[in-house]
Amino acid sequence: MLDSIKKKYHFKRYSMIKEMIGNKNGSLLDIGCGAPSDCMEDGAFLSFIGYGTGIDIICREIDFPFKIGSAEKIPFPDKSFDIITLLEVIEHVKEPNIVFKEIYRVLKDGGILIMSTPNNHLVFKCFWWIWEHFFDNMWKDEHISSYTQKKWIEIINSTGLFEVQAVKSYLKLNSMFKLKKKV
């Protein structure tokens, strides 16, 4: 039952992200392509969308091109991708601005970054504490840079690298951002 809830949650989020990507075609990089939950496979988002390349900090056995790498040091040349997804990853890094600069480097001019992350307001904090202590501790104590949706927008805007094109909320627990690379 719990696995079914987790899968439904992630696949609904994937549908919303696919909608945010829209009909933009081109090369896609999924940063942090490991399994989002212990009941799902590595590369779950790439399998859902049907194309792309994945990177993660450890080797992942996926049905798509893959390289070991991190959000802070992406193993591709400048301007390699039209679309980059960063799904439930940014909250696991110490310095988000380094990640934004690195994504900017490998994103083609006018390219799109789709980012999702917890909306770390009081309701989420209560939910997350209950989740970690009673249901699933897979990501326990691993959220390093957790902010509210409003704070993420401030951080993104302060970089000067991206234009915020859309912001969506999923169950008021997660924020999803569609960002366009400024040229």
C-alpha positions in Angstrom: 0.0 0.0 0.0 2.8 2.5 0.9 4.7 1.6 -2.2 1.6 2.3 -4.3 1.2 5.8 -2.6 4.9 6.6 -3.3 4.7 5.6 -6.9 1.5 7.5 -7.5 3.0 10.6 -5.9 6.1 10.5 -8.1 4.3 9.7 -11.3 1.9 12.5 -10.8 4.8 14.9 -10.3 6.5 13.5 -13.4 3.3 14.3 -15.4 3.3 17.8 -14.2 7.0 18.2 -15.1 6.4 16.7 -18.6 3.6 19.3 -19.0 6.1 22.0 -18.0 8.6 20.8 -20.6 5.7 21.0 -23.1 6.5 20.4 -26.8 10.1 21.6 -26.5 12.2 19.0 -28.3 15.9 18.4 -28.1 18.5 16.9 -25.8 17.5 16.4 -22.2 19.8 15.8 -19.2 18.3 14.4 -15.9 20.6 15.3 -13.0 20.3 12.8 -10.2 18.6 10.1 -12.1 18.7 7.5 -9.3 15.5 6.0 -7.9 13.4 8.7 -6.1 12.1 6.0 -3.8 13.0 2.5 -2.7 10.1 1.0 -4.6 11.1 2.6 -7.9 13.8 1.9 -10.5 16.8 4.1 -11.3 16.0 6.3 -14.2 12.3 6.4 -13.4 11.8 9.9 -14.8 13.7 9.1 -18.0 11.7 6.0 -18.5 8.5 8.0 -17.9 9.4 10.6 -20.5 11.0 8.2 -22.9 14.3 9.9 -23.7 17.3 11.7 -22.3 20.6 11.2 -20.6 21.2 10.7 -16.9 23.9 11.6 -14.5 24.2 10.7 -10.8 27.0 10.6 -8.2 27.1 6.7 -8.3 26.7 4.3 -11.2 23.1 3.7 -12.2 21.9 0.9 -14.5 19.4 2.6 -16.7 18.2 2.1 -20.3 19.5 5.5 -21.3 22.9 7.1 -21.8 24.5 7.6 -18.4 27.6 9.2 -16.9 28.8 9.5 -13.3 28.7 13.1 -12.3 27.3 15.6 -9.9 25.1 18.7 -10.1 28.2 20.7 -9.1 30.4 19.2 -11.8 28.4 18.1 -14.8 30.6 15.9 -17.1 29.5 17.5 -20.4 30.8 20.4 -22.5 29.3 23.9 -22.5 25.9 24.3 -24.2 25.2 20.6 -24.5 21.5 20.3 -23.6 18.2 22.0 -24.5 16.5 20.8 -21.4 17.8 19.9 -17.9 15.8 18.4 -15.1 16.8 18.7 -11.5 14.2 16.7 -9.7 14.4 16.5 -5.9 18.2 17.1 -6.0 18.9 20.8 -5.2 17.9 20.3 -1.5 20.8 17.8 -1.2 23.6 20.2 -2.1 25.4 22.7 0.1 25.7 25.5 -2.3 22.8 25.8 -4.8 24.5 28.8 -6.6 27.3 26.5 -7.8 24.7 24.1 -9.2 22.9 26.9 -11.0 26.2 28.2 -12.5 27.1 24.7 -13.7 23.6 24.1 -15.2 23.8 27.4 -16.9 27.2 26.3 -18.4 25.9 23.1 -20.0 22.4 24.5 -21.0 22.1 25.8 -24.6 21.2 29.4 -25.1 17.4 29.8 -24.4 17.4 26.3 -22.8 15.0 25.2 -20.1 15.7 24.0 -16.5 12.9 22.2 -14.7 13.6 22.0 -11.0 11.5 20.4 -8.3 12.2 20.6 -4.6 10.3 20.4 -1.3 8.4 23.6 -0.3 10.0 23.8 3.1 7.2 25.7 4.9 5.7 24.6 8.3 3.2 22.1 6.9 6.0 20.4 4.9 8.3 20.3 7.9 5.6 18.6 9.9 4.7 16.2 7.1 8.4 15.4 6.5 9.1 14.7 10.2 6.1 12.3 10.4 7.1 10.7 7.1 10.8 10.1 8.2 9.9 8.8 11.7 6.9 6.6 10.9 6.9 5.6 7.2 10.2 5.9 5.3 13.6 7.2 6.3 15.3 6.7 2.9 16.2 10.5 2.8 16.3 11.1 6.5 18.5 14.1 7.4 19.7 14.5 3.8 18.0 17.8 3.0 20.8 20.3 3.3 19.4 23.4 1.4 15.7 23.3 2.1 13.8 26.6 1.5 10.3 27.8 0.9 9.1 28.4 -2.7 9.4 32.1 -2.1 13.0 31.8 -0.9 13.9 29.6 -3.9 12.6 32.3 -6.3 14.8 34.8 -4.5 17.8 32.6 -4.8 17.2 31.9 -8.5 16.6 35.6 -9.3 19.8 36.6 -7.3 21.9 34.5 -9.7 20.9 36.5 -12.7 21.2 33.4 -14.8 17.5 32.3 -15.3 14.1 33.8 -16.0 11.4 32.2 -13.9 8.8 31.2 -16.5 6.4 29.2 -14.3 6.0 28.0 -10.8 3.8 25.1 -9.8 2.9 23.5 -6.5 2.2 19.9 -6.0 0.0 19.1 -2.9 1.6 22.3 -1.4 4.5 20.0 -0.5 6.7 20.4 -3.6 7.6 23.4 -5.8 8.3 23.0 -9.5 10.1 25.7 -11.4 10.4 26.2 -15.1 13.4 28.4 -15.7 14.7 29.8 -19.0 18.4 30.4 -19.5 19.2 34.1 -19.9 21.5 34.9 -22.8 
